[in-house]
Amino acid sequence: MIKIYHNSRCSKSREGLKVLENSGKTFEVVNYLEEIPTKEELRNVISCLDIKPINLVRKSEAIWKEKFKNVPLSDEELITAMIEYPKLIERPIVINGNRAVIGRPASNIDVLL
């Protein structure tokens, strides 16, 4: 099952959602600001993306700049920060099985379809 971690207020996330809708495939939408992933779910997403947690952080967010910029954080502390402040999570994230991509640009999603 394809899953998209989506923020409806984000234009890039809406573009990613449109790619999935146009694909004709069945998918699940997770509005991750309302349905905040657990630490285990976020660890799984990071594993599927095959990245370090810091690469999933939106460093342009005000909360990052105010609380975390220039603060050395472990991978586990980064995951905790993203759970506590889900706006920090890059979007959209699309998962298909054990593979995932960040849908920036939206064309990245095509490799999973």
C-alpha positions as CSV (number, residue, x, y, z in Angstrom):
1,M,0.0,0.0,0.0
2,I,1.3,3.4,-0.9
3,K,1.2,6.0,1.8
4,I,1.8,9.8,1.7
5,Y,2.7,11.9,4.7
6,H,0.8,15.0,3.7
7,N,0.4,18.6,4.9
8,S,-2.5,20.2,3.0
9,R,-1.2,23.7,3.7
10,C,2.0,22.9,1.7
11,S,2.0,23.5,-2.0
12,K,4.7,20.8,-2.6
13,S,2.7,18.3,-0.6
14,R,-0.4,19.1,-2.6
15,E,1.6,18.6,-5.8
16,G,2.7,15.2,-4.5
17,L,-0.9,14.2,-3.6
18,K,-1.9,15.2,-7.2
19,V,0.8,12.8,-8.6
20,L,-0.7,10.0,-6.6
21,E,-4.3,10.8,-7.5
22,N,-3.3,10.9,-11.2
23,S,-1.5,7.6,-10.9
24,G,-4.8,5.8,-10.4
25,K,-3.2,3.7,-7.7
26,T,-4.7,3.2,-4.2
27,F,-3.0,5.1,-1.5
28,E,-3.4,6.2,2.1
29,V,-3.1,9.9,3.2
30,V,-1.6,10.6,6.6
31,N,-2.1,14.1,7.7
32,Y,0.9,14.0,9.9
33,L,0.3,17.2,11.7
34,E,-2.9,15.7,13.1
35,E,-1.8,12.0,13.1
36,I,1.7,12.5,14.5
37,P,3.8,9.5,13.8
38,T,5.2,7.5,16.6
39,K,9.0,7.3,17.1
40,E,9.0,3.8,15.6
41,E,7.0,5.0,12.6
42,L,9.4,7.9,12.0
43,R,12.4,5.6,12.4
44,N,10.8,3.3,9.8
45,V,10.3,6.3,7.4
46,I,13.9,7.3,7.8
47,S,15.0,3.8,7.2
48,C,12.9,3.5,4.0
49,L,14.3,6.8,2.8
50,D,17.8,5.6,3.6
51,I,18.8,8.9,5.1
52,K,20.0,10.3,8.4
53,P,17.4,12.0,10.5
54,I,18.9,15.5,10.0
55,N,18.1,15.1,6.3
56,L,14.4,14.9,7.1
57,V,14.4,18.2,9.1
58,R,13.0,21.4,7.6
59,K,15.7,23.7,8.6
60,S,13.8,26.8,7.3
61,E,11.1,26.4,10.0
62,A,11.1,29.1,12.7
63,I,11.0,26.4,15.4
64,W,14.2,24.9,14.1
65,K,15.9,28.3,14.0
66,E,14.7,29.2,17.5
67,K,15.3,26.0,19.4
68,F,17.6,23.7,17.5
69,K,19.9,25.5,15.1
70,N,23.6,25.2,16.1
71,V,22.6,22.7,18.8
72,P,24.4,19.4,18.5
73,L,21.7,16.7,18.5
74,S,21.9,12.9,18.2
75,D,19.8,11.1,15.7
76,E,17.5,10.0,18.5
77,E,17.2,13.7,19.7
78,L,16.3,14.7,16.2
79,I,13.6,12.1,15.9
80,T,12.2,13.3,19.3
81,A,12.3,16.9,18.1
82,M,10.3,16.0,14.9
83,I,7.7,14.1,16.9
84,E,7.4,17.0,19.4
85,Y,7.3,19.6,16.5
86,P,6.0,17.7,13.4
87,K,6.2,20.9,11.3
88,L,9.9,20.1,11.2
89,I,9.3,17.0,9.1
90,E,10.0,17.4,5.4
91,R,7.1,16.9,3.2
92,P,5.6,15.2,1.3
93,I,7.0,11.7,2.1
94,V,5.7,8.9,-0.1
95,I,6.2,5.3,1.0
96,N,5.6,2.2,-1.1
97,G,6.6,-1.1,0.7
98,N,10.1,-0.6,2.1
99,R,11.0,2.2,-0.3
100,A,10.3,5.9,0.2
101,V,11.0,9.3,-1.3
102,I,10.6,12.9,-0.3
103,G,8.4,14.4,-3.0
104,R,10.5,17.5,-3.7
105,P,10.2,17.8,-6.6
106,A,6.9,15.9,-7.0
107,S,8.5,13.9,-9.9
108,N,10.6,12.1,-7.3
109,I,7.4,10.1,-6.5
110,D,7.3,8.5,-10.0
111,V,10.1,6.0,-9.0
112,L,7.7,4.4,-6.5
113,L,4.7,4.0,-8.9
